[in-house]
């Protein structure tokens, strides 16, 4: 998170609150919307909120899902709690997570 004092006086920087993962994915990648809805059904809400709150990038190519998480903690949550659900929801055989 950016320190607002660091941004003071710099007209080239701005900050905005990130939208929730499901809202961003459905807007930016509508082809993945059905998978996101299925994922919401498969993963308990508490785990979903913790694991998906800081996802940076989320892409599907063929039978692989690529996720860039917000950090090592989110990566750990995804790997520990969500791999089977991600595979089922998005119809992939491989999930690669970069944290």
C-alpha positions as CSV (number, residue, x, y, z in Angstrom):
1,X,0.0,0.0,0.0
2,X,1.3,3.4,-0.9
3,X,2.1,5.9,1.9
4,X,-0.1,8.9,1.2
5,X,2.7,11.3,2.4
6,X,4.9,9.8,-0.4
7,X,2.3,10.8,-2.9
8,X,1.8,14.3,-1.6
9,X,2.7,16.9,-4.2
10,X,3.4,14.3,-7.0
11,X,0.8,14.8,-9.7
12,X,1.9,11.6,-11.5
13,X,0.7,9.3,-8.7
14,X,-2.7,8.5,-7.6
15,X,-4.4,5.8,-5.5
16,X,-7.7,4.1,-5.6
17,X,-9.4,1.3,-3.6
18,X,-9.2,-2.0,-5.4
19,X,-12.5,-3.6,-6.3
20,X,-13.3,-7.1,-5.0
21,X,-11.8,-9.9,-7.0
22,X,-15.1,-11.2,-8.4
23,X,-16.3,-7.8,-9.6
24,X,-13.0,-7.1,-11.4
25,X,-12.8,-10.5,-13.1
26,X,-16.4,-10.4,-14.3
27,X,-15.9,-6.9,-15.7
28,X,-12.4,-7.4,-17.2
29,X,-12.7,-11.0,-18.3
30,X,-16.4,-11.9,-18.8
31,X,-15.4,-15.3,-20.3
32,X,-14.4,-16.3,-16.7
33,X,-17.6,-15.1,-15.0
34,X,-19.2,-18.5,-14.9
35,X,-16.1,-20.0,-13.3
36,X,-16.0,-17.2,-10.7
37,X,-19.7,-18.0,-9.8
38,X,-18.9,-21.7,-9.5
39,X,-15.9,-20.9,-7.3
40,X,-18.1,-18.8,-5.0
41,X,-20.3,-21.9,-4.5
42,X,-17.3,-24.3,-3.9
43,X,-15.2,-22.2,-1.5
44,X,-16.5,-21.2,1.9
45,X,-16.9,-17.4,2.2
46,X,-14.3,-17.0,5.0
47,X,-11.7,-18.8,2.9
48,X,-12.7,-17.0,-0.3
49,X,-12.3,-13.6,1.3
50,X,-8.9,-14.4,2.8
51,X,-7.4,-16.1,-0.3
52,X,-8.8,-13.8,-3.0
53,X,-8.6,-10.3,-1.5
54,X,-5.3,-9.3,-3.2
55,X,-5.3,-11.2,-6.5
56,X,-3.3,-9.2,-9.0
57,X,-3.8,-11.2,-12.2
58,X,-6.0,-14.1,-13.1
59,X,-5.8,-15.8,-16.5
60,X,-6.8,-19.0,-18.1
61,X,-5.1,-20.5,-21.2
62,X,-6.1,-23.9,-22.3
63,X,-6.1,-26.2,-19.3
64,X,-3.9,-23.9,-17.1
65,X,-5.0,-21.2,-14.7
66,X,-2.4,-18.6,-13.9
67,X,-2.8,-16.5,-10.7
68,X,-0.6,-13.7,-9.5
69,X,-1.4,-13.3,-5.9
70,X,-0.8,-10.3,-3.7
71,X,1.9,-12.0,-1.7
72,X,3.2,-15.1,-0.1
73,X,0.4,-15.2,2.4
74,X,-2.3,-15.2,-0.2
75,X,-0.4,-17.7,-2.2
76,X,-0.2,-20.0,0.8
77,X,-4.0,-19.7,1.3
78,X,-4.7,-20.4,-2.3
79,X,-2.4,-23.5,-2.5
80,X,-3.6,-24.9,0.8
81,X,-7.4,-24.2,0.5
82,X,-8.4,-23.6,-3.1
83,X,-6.6,-25.7,-5.7
84,X,-9.2,-28.4,-6.1
85,X,-12.0,-25.8,-6.2
86,X,-10.1,-23.7,-8.8
87,X,-9.6,-26.8,-11.0
88,X,-13.3,-27.7,-10.8
89,X,-14.7,-24.2,-11.2
90,X,-12.6,-23.3,-14.3
91,X,-12.2,-26.7,-15.8
92,X,-8.4,-26.8,-15.8
93,X,-6.0,-29.5,-14.9
94,X,-3.2,-27.2,-13.7
95,X,-3.1,-24.1,-11.5
96,X,0.1,-22.1,-11.3
97,X,0.3,-19.5,-8.6
98,X,3.0,-16.8,-8.4
99,X,3.2,-15.0,-5.1
